[in-house]
């Protein structure tokens, strides 16, 4: 994973069936295949979540992900490893990451 220069704010949404409220977090690492997230939301392994965030000049809405690992850190936040599940979204994210890295 590529560590971002500064954490990327992210809005977390959940499937309607889960009846959970939206939450906020920060992406500390990001690749086209997944991300590391820090949040106060109590995410659990195998849970589905939908992300919305800005990367460079591009807006990403509705990025579907699944929790592959989650644990609490020393400050009481949840550190979560996410895996992006949609191949089209993964390709778009790969292009955006390449653009951001090229701009340095």
Secondary structure in CASP SS format (residue, H / E / C, confidence):
PFRMAT SS
TARGET T0000
AUTHOR 0000-0000-0000
METHOD secondary structure of the structure
MODEL  1
X C 1.00
X E 1.00
X E 1.00
X E 1.00
X E 1.00
X E 1.00
X E 1.00
X E 1.00
X E 1.00
X E 1.00
X E 1.00
X E 1.00
X E 1.00
X C 1.00
X C 1.00
X H 1.00
X H 1.00
X H 1.00
X C 1.00
X C 1.00
X C 1.00
X C 1.00
X E 1.00
X E 1.00
X E 1.00
X E 1.00
X E 1.00
X E 1.00
X E 1.00
X E 1.00
X C 1.00
X C 1.00
X C 1.00
X E 1.00
X E 1.00
X E 1.00
X E 1.00
X E 1.00
X E 1.00
X C 1.00
X C 1.00
X C 1.00
X C 1.00
X C 1.00
X C 1.00
X C 1.00
X C 1.00
X E 1.00
X E 1.00
X E 1.00
X E 1.00
X E 1.00
X E 1.00
X E 1.00
X E 1.00
X C 1.00
X C 1.00
X E 1.00
X E 1.00
X E 1.00
X E 1.00
X E 1.00
X E 1.00
X E 1.00
X E 1.00
X E 1.00
X E 1.00
X E 1.00
X E 1.00
X E 1.00
X E 1.00
X E 1.00
X C 1.00
X C 1.00
X C 1.00
X C 1.00
X C 1.00
X E 1.00
X E 1.00
X E 1.00
X E 1.00
X E 1.00
X E 1.00
X E 1.00
X C 1.00
X C 1.00
X H 1.00
X H 1.00
X H 1.00
X H 1.00
X H 1.00
X H 1.00
X H 1.00
X H 1.00
X H 1.00
X H 1.00
X H 1.00
X H 1.00
X H 1.00
X H 1.00
X H 1.00
X H 1.00
X H 1.00
X C 1.00
END
